[in-house]
Amino acid sequence: MSSNTVNQWAMRLAYHLIRVYHGEISEKLCMKLASRGRQSLPDLIRASEMPASQVKQALLLLIQHNYVVVYCIKEEEEGQRGPPKPPQYLYEARVAEMLLILSPEELT
């Protein structure tokens, strides 16, 4: 069995466990993040085709369980006038770690 096949099965198992313990919306959001890589919240809302409130709630849950990591990008421009630009937040699924994070207690 190739490592690619093993990775596909591991990802399917991770998504299944997310669905069982955290619901279909969390699973769908996790799959979108994993397939598209780092995304901003507006991009994630558009890609998921779910209401913004559901995306935000599921994203918060995934972050709290360390299934998703948040990156803060702050652009600084020399000689910039006016108020500074707000930072941009990017979200990324931690698929490789999901199976490790789900403890044996959660699986029983």
GICOR-V822941 format. One record per residue. N is the residue number from 1. RES is the residue in one small letter. PSI is psi as a letter, one per 30 degrees, with the letter a starting at -180 (none if undefined). OMEGA is omega in degrees with one decimal (* if undefined). D_LAST is the distance of its C-alpha to the last C-alpha in Angstrom with 1 decimal. Layout:
# GICOR-V822941
N,RES,PSI,OMEGA,D_LAST
N,RES,PSI,OMEGA,D_LAST
This chain:
# GICOR-V822941
1,m,k,-177.6,27.9
2,s,l,179.3,29.2
3,s,f,177.1,27.4
4,n,e,178.2,27.9
5,t,e,178.2,26.0
6,v,e,178.7,23.1
7,n,e,178.7,23.2
8,q,e,179.1,23.3
9,w,e,178.3,20.2
10,a,e,178.7,18.4
11,m,e,178.4,19.7
12,r,e,178.2,18.7
13,l,e,179.0,15.0
14,a,e,179.4,15.3
15,y,e,179.3,17.0
16,h,e,-179.1,14.6
17,l,e,176.0,11.7
18,i,e,-179.7,14.3
19,r,e,-178.1,15.2
20,v,e,-173.1,11.9
21,y,f,-174.4,11.3
22,h,f,173.2,15.0
23,g,l,-175.9,17.1
24,e,e,-178.7,19.8
25,i,e,177.7,22.3
26,s,e,178.1,20.3
27,e,e,-178.3,19.5
28,k,e,179.4,23.2
29,l,e,178.3,24.4
30,c,e,178.7,22.3
31,m,e,178.5,23.8
32,k,e,179.3,27.2
33,l,e,-178.2,27.0
34,a,e,-176.9,25.9
35,s,f,-175.7,28.6
36,r,f,-178.1,31.4
37,g,a,-178.4,30.8
38,r,k,-179.2,31.8
39,q,l,172.6,33.0
40,s,l,-180.0,34.6
41,l,e,178.7,33.4
42,p,e,178.4,36.3
43,d,e,180.0,35.7
44,l,e,178.0,32.0
45,i,e,178.5,32.9
46,r,e,-176.6,35.5
47,a,e,-175.6,33.3
48,s,f,-177.9,30.4
49,e,h,176.7,32.8
50,m,l,176.0,30.8
51,p,k,-177.7,32.4
52,a,e,-178.5,32.7
53,s,e,178.6,30.9
54,q,e,179.4,27.7
55,v,e,-179.4,27.9
56,k,e,179.8,28.5
57,q,e,-179.7,25.5
58,a,e,179.4,23.1
59,l,e,177.4,24.7
60,l,e,178.9,24.4
61,l,e,-179.4,20.6
62,l,e,177.1,20.3
63,i,e,-179.0,22.7
64,q,e,-180.0,20.9
65,h,g,179.7,17.7
66,n,g,174.4,20.0
67,y,f,-179.5,19.5
68,v,k,177.2,23.2
69,v,k,-177.6,26.1
70,v,k,175.7,29.3
71,y,k,178.2,32.8
72,c,j,-179.5,35.9
73,i,j,179.2,39.1
74,k,j,-179.9,42.3
75,e,k,176.4,45.5
76,e,k,179.5,48.6
77,e,k,178.0,51.9
78,e,k,177.1,55.1
79,g,g,-178.7,57.8
80,q,k,177.4,55.5
81,r,l,179.6,57.2
82,g,a,-177.4,55.7
83,p,k,178.9,52.2
84,p,l,177.8,49.5
85,k,k,177.5,47.1
86,p,l,178.6,43.6
87,p,l,177.0,40.9
88,q,k,178.8,38.8
89,y,k,177.4,35.0
90,l,k,-176.6,33.2
91,y,k,-178.3,29.5
92,e,k,178.3,27.6
93,a,k,177.3,24.1
94,r,i,-173.9,22.4
95,v,e,-177.3,20.9
96,a,e,-177.5,21.0
97,e,f,-174.6,19.0
98,m,e,-179.0,16.3
99,l,f,177.4,14.0
100,l,e,-178.3,14.8
101,i,e,179.1,14.3
102,l,j,-174.3,10.7
103,s,l,178.1,9.3
104,p,f,179.0,6.5
105,e,e,-179.8,5.6
106,e,f,-176.4,5.6
107,l,f,-179.9,3.8
108,t,none,*,0.0
